[in-house]
Amino acid sequence: MSTRSGDDGLEIELAVELEVEVEAELSLAESSHPREAAELPPTEWLFDPVDIEREEVELRNILEAVQELKSRSIRVRRGSGESD
């Protein structure tokens, strides 16, 4: 069953890489300070603050899903969980 173990390792590695990418995107979205931009007149917006806040929510949801996937894969790899 080394193939299954290898698949789990790859899944964990990909989850970690995705987690890093999503955290970087989330950091970028947060650094744009959408609430401060919303206080400016719309003609001065470089972006729509609502779009940035929506993106932050989506990124947080993705991050949570990736962390759950990674956690589940680690549990299965260690043999302490059930695979779905």
C-alpha positions as CSV (number, residue, x, y, z in Angstrom):
1,M,0.0,0.0,0.0
2,S,2.9,2.4,-0.5
3,T,0.9,4.1,-3.3
4,R,-1.8,5.2,-0.8
5,S,0.8,6.5,1.6
6,G,2.5,8.3,-1.3
7,D,-0.9,9.8,-2.4
8,D,-1.4,11.1,1.2
9,G,2.0,12.7,1.2
10,L,1.3,14.4,-2.1
11,E,-2.1,15.5,-0.9
12,I,-0.5,17.0,2.3
13,E,2.2,18.7,0.3
14,L,-0.3,20.2,-2.1
15,A,-2.5,21.4,0.7
16,V,0.5,23.1,2.4
17,E,1.4,24.8,-0.9
18,L,-2.2,26.0,-1.4
19,E,-2.4,27.2,2.2
20,V,0.7,29.3,1.7
21,E,-0.7,30.8,-1.6
22,V,-4.1,31.6,0.0
23,E,-2.5,33.2,3.0
24,A,-0.4,35.4,0.7
25,E,-3.5,36.4,-1.2
26,L,-5.4,37.1,2.0
27,S,-2.6,39.2,3.3
28,L,-2.6,41.2,0.1
29,A,-6.4,41.7,0.3
30,E,-6.2,42.8,3.9
31,S,-3.4,45.2,3.2
32,S,-5.6,47.1,0.7
33,H,-7.6,48.5,3.6
34,P,-11.1,48.3,2.0
35,R,-12.8,50.1,4.9
36,E,-10.6,53.1,4.5
37,A,-11.1,53.2,0.8
38,A,-14.9,53.1,1.3
39,E,-14.7,56.4,3.1
40,L,-13.3,58.1,-0.1
41,P,-15.5,59.2,-2.9
42,P,-16.0,56.4,-5.4
43,T,-14.2,58.4,-8.1
44,E,-11.0,58.0,-6.0
45,W,-11.3,54.2,-5.6
46,L,-8.6,52.1,-7.1
47,F,-10.9,49.1,-6.4
48,D,-14.4,48.5,-5.1
49,P,-14.1,47.9,-1.4
50,V,-17.1,45.5,-1.4
51,D,-15.3,43.3,-3.9
52,I,-12.2,43.2,-1.7
53,E,-14.2,42.3,1.4
54,R,-16.0,39.6,-0.6
55,E,-12.6,38.3,-1.7
56,E,-11.4,38.2,1.9
57,V,-14.4,36.1,2.9
58,E,-13.9,33.7,0.0
59,L,-10.2,33.4,0.8
60,R,-10.9,32.7,4.5
61,N,-13.3,30.0,3.4
62,I,-10.7,28.4,1.1
63,L,-8.1,28.6,3.8
64,E,-10.4,26.9,6.3
65,A,-11.1,24.1,3.8
66,V,-7.5,23.6,2.9
67,Q,-6.5,23.4,6.6
68,E,-9.3,20.8,7.2
69,L,-8.1,18.8,4.2
70,K,-4.5,18.9,5.5
71,S,-5.6,17.9,9.0
72,R,-7.7,15.1,7.7
73,S,-4.9,13.8,5.5
74,I,-2.4,13.9,8.4
75,R,-4.9,11.9,10.6
76,V,-5.4,9.3,7.9
77,R,-1.7,9.0,7.2
78,R,-1.1,8.4,10.9
79,G,-3.9,5.8,10.9
80,S,-5.9,7.6,13.6
81,G,-8.8,8.6,11.3
82,E,-11.1,7.0,8.8
83,S,-10.7,7.7,5.1
84,D,-13.9,8.8,3.3
